[in-house]
Amino acid sequence: MKKLFFVTIAVAIYGTSIAQSRLATAEYQKTKQPGIELDVPFPEKTVSKSIDDYFQKLGYKGKDTKGYLTYKGVRLPQLGPDIYDLYFKTDKKSRKEKDATTVTLMISSGYEKFIGDTTNAPLIDSVKNYLNGLTDRVAAYDLDQQITEQDVALKKALKKLTNLTETGQDLQKKKVKIENDIADNLKGQASQKAESEKQQQILQTLRDKRKQ
């Protein structure tokens, strides 16, 4: 719960301040290409998994292409009716900000023909708006993961509780049996003591007769 609280606060603060996409120059195969960047207040692993989960649910399979996670032949309503290839790269923002990630997105019309604001400004504006929603999507994904993990933890805890309860019931039955056995043993001891005293008395009587 503490983690969720701090993540929620971080998203709220981040979302109202600098979480806006920006034009950037990306490196691809030692060349400079037009791209868009966004800083997301989540660890790199969470962000990359969130992006891949999002596109997998849409039916697109990502492929690692020269350091970029690439989704080809993608049609997104936010980007209009055309089909594009999307190139994502996620990097830890800085050493100090280990839980923040810089996402770089390049968009291509195919065959690595990357599009910039100078060639198609309306499309790039749409891409920026799409990328601006990434923080909320990552937050939702992270929350779903926490819920899944917590559900697993709860099931483990309940299973352990069930096992302990069953073991406790077995021990209670054994305890009752042992207590009954102890009670029977004490009765047996008392009965045997009386019998032993009786036999001792008979023996003594017989010995006394021999002395007469």
C-alpha positions in Angstrom: 0.0 0.0 0.0 2.9 2.4 0.8 4.3 1.7 -2.7 1.0 2.4 -4.3 0.6 5.7 -2.3 4.0 7.0 -3.2 3.5 6.0 -6.9 0.2 7.8 -7.0 1.7 10.9 -5.5 4.6 10.8 -7.9 2.3 10.5 -10.9 0.1 13.3 -9.7 3.1 15.7 -9.1 4.9 14.6 -12.3 1.7 14.7 -14.4 1.0 18.4 -13.4 4.6 19.5 -14.1 6.9 18.2 -16.8 5.3 15.0 -18.1 4.8 16.4 -21.6 6.3 14.9 -24.8 8.9 16.9 -26.7 10.6 16.8 -30.0 14.0 15.1 -29.9 16.8 13.8 -32.1 17.3 10.1 -31.8 20.2 8.0 -32.8 19.5 5.0 -35.1 22.3 3.0 -36.7 24.7 5.9 -36.2 22.4 8.3 -37.9 20.3 11.2 -36.5 16.6 10.7 -36.9 13.6 12.7 -35.8 11.9 11.4 -32.6 9.7 12.3 -29.7 10.7 11.9 -26.0 8.7 11.7 -22.8 9.9 11.3 -19.2 7.8 8.8 -17.2 8.0 8.5 -13.4 8.4 4.7 -13.4 11.3 2.3 -13.6 12.5 1.4 -17.1 11.5 -2.3 -16.7 7.9 -1.3 -15.8 7.7 1.2 -18.7 9.0 -1.2 -21.4 6.7 -4.0 -20.1 3.8 -1.7 -20.1 4.4 -0.6 -23.7 4.8 -4.2 -24.9 1.6 -5.3 -23.0 -0.3 -2.5 -24.6 0.6 -3.5 -28.1 0.2 -7.2 -27.5 -3.3 -6.6 -26.4 -3.9 -4.8 -29.7 -2.5 -7.8 -31.6 1.0 -6.5 -32.4 4.2 -8.3 -31.5 7.3 -6.3 -30.7 10.7 -7.0 -32.1 14.1 -5.8 -31.0 15.6 -3.8 -33.8 19.0 -2.3 -33.2 18.2 -1.2 -29.7 14.6 -0.3 -30.3 11.4 -2.2 -29.6 9.7 -2.1 -32.9 6.0 -2.6 -33.8 5.4 -2.8 -37.6 2.2 -2.3 -39.5 0.5 -0.5 -36.6 -2.8 1.3 -37.0 -3.8 3.5 -34.1 -7.0 5.6 -34.1 -5.0 8.4 -32.3 -2.7 8.6 -35.3 -5.3 8.5 -38.1 -6.2 5.9 -40.7 -2.7 5.1 -42.0 -0.3 2.3 -40.9 3.0 3.1 -39.4 6.1 1.4 -37.9 6.7 2.5 -34.3 10.2 2.4 -32.7 10.3 2.6 -28.9 13.4 3.0 -26.8 13.4 3.2 -23.0 16.3 4.5 -20.9 16.8 5.2 -17.3 16.5 9.0 -17.1 19.7 9.5 -14.9 21.7 7.9 -12.1 19.9 10.0 -9.6 16.5 9.3 -11.0 16.6 5.5 -11.1 12.8 5.3 -11.0 12.2 7.6 -13.9 12.5 6.6 -17.6 13.0 8.5 -20.8 10.9 7.1 -23.6 12.0 7.8 -27.2 9.5 7.1 -30.0 10.3 7.3 -33.7 7.6 6.8 -36.3 8.1 5.5 -39.8 5.9 5.2 -42.9 7.8 2.0 -43.6 11.3 0.9 -44.7 12.8 3.1 -41.9 11.5 6.3 -43.5 11.2 8.2 -40.3 8.8 11.1 -40.1 9.5 14.5 -38.4 7.6 17.7 -37.7 9.1 19.2 -40.8 7.6 16.6 -43.1 4.3 15.9 -41.3 3.6 18.3 -38.5 -0.1 17.3 -37.9 1.0 13.6 -37.5 3.8 14.5 -35.1 1.3 16.5 -33.0 -0.9 13.4 -32.9 2.0 11.3 -31.9 2.9 13.7 -29.1 -0.6 13.7 -27.8 -0.6 9.9 -27.9 2.7 9.7 -26.1 1.4 12.2 -23.4 -1.0 9.5 -22.4 1.7 7.0 -21.8 2.2 7.9 -18.1 -1.4 7.1 -17.3 -1.2 3.8 -19.2 2.0 2.9 -17.4 0.4 3.8 -14.0 -2.7 1.6 -14.9 -0.4 -1.3 -15.9 1.7 -0.9 -12.7 -1.4 -0.9 -10.6 -2.7 -4.1 -12.4 0.7 -5.7 -11.7 0.5 -4.8 -8.0 -3.0 -6.1 -7.8 -2.0 -9.4 -9.5 1.0 -9.7 -7.2 -1.1 -8.9 -4.1 -3.7 -11.5 -5.2 -0.9 -14.1 -5.5 0.4 -13.1 -2.0 -3.1 -13.3 -0.6 -3.7 -16.8 -2.0 -0.3 -17.9 -0.6 -1.2 -16.5 2.8 -4.7 -18.1 2.8 -3.2 -21.4 1.7 -0.7 -21.2 4.6 -3.5 -20.3 7.0 -5.6 -23.3 5.8 -2.6 -25.6 6.3 -1.9 -24.2 9.8 -5.6 -24.5 10.7 -5.7 -28.1 9.5 -2.5 -28.9 11.3 -3.9 -27.2 14.4 -7.0 -29.3 14.2 -5.0 -32.5 13.9 -2.8 -31.4 16.9 -6.0 -30.6 18.9 -7.3 -34.1 18.2 -3.9 -35.6 19.2 -4.0 -33.5 22.3 -7.4 -34.7 23.3 -6.3 -38.3 22.7 -3.2 -37.8 24.7 -5.2 -36.3 27.6 -7.6 -39.2 27.5 -4.6 -41.6 27.4 -3.1 -39.8 30.4 -6.4 -40.0 32.3 -6.7 -43.8 31.5 -3.1 -44.2 32.5 -3.6 -42.6 35.8 -6.7 -44.7 36.5 -4.7 -47.8 35.5 -1.9 -46.7 37.9 -4.4 -46.3 40.7 -6.0 -49.6 40.0 -2.7 -51.4 39.7 -1.5 -49.8 42.9 -4.5 -51.1 44.8 -3.9 -54.6 43.2 -0.3 -54.5 44.1 -1.1 -53.6 47.7 -3.7 -56.4 47.8 -1.1 -58.9 46.6 1.4 -57.6 49.1 -1.0 -58.1 51.9 -1.7 -61.7 50.8 2.0 -62.4 50.6 2.5 -61.0 54.1 -0.4 -63.0 55.4 1.1 -66.2 54.0 4.5 -65.4 55.5 3.0 -64.8 58.8 1.4 -68.2 58.7 4.8 -69.8 58.1 6.2 -68.3 61.2 3.5 -69.8 63.4 
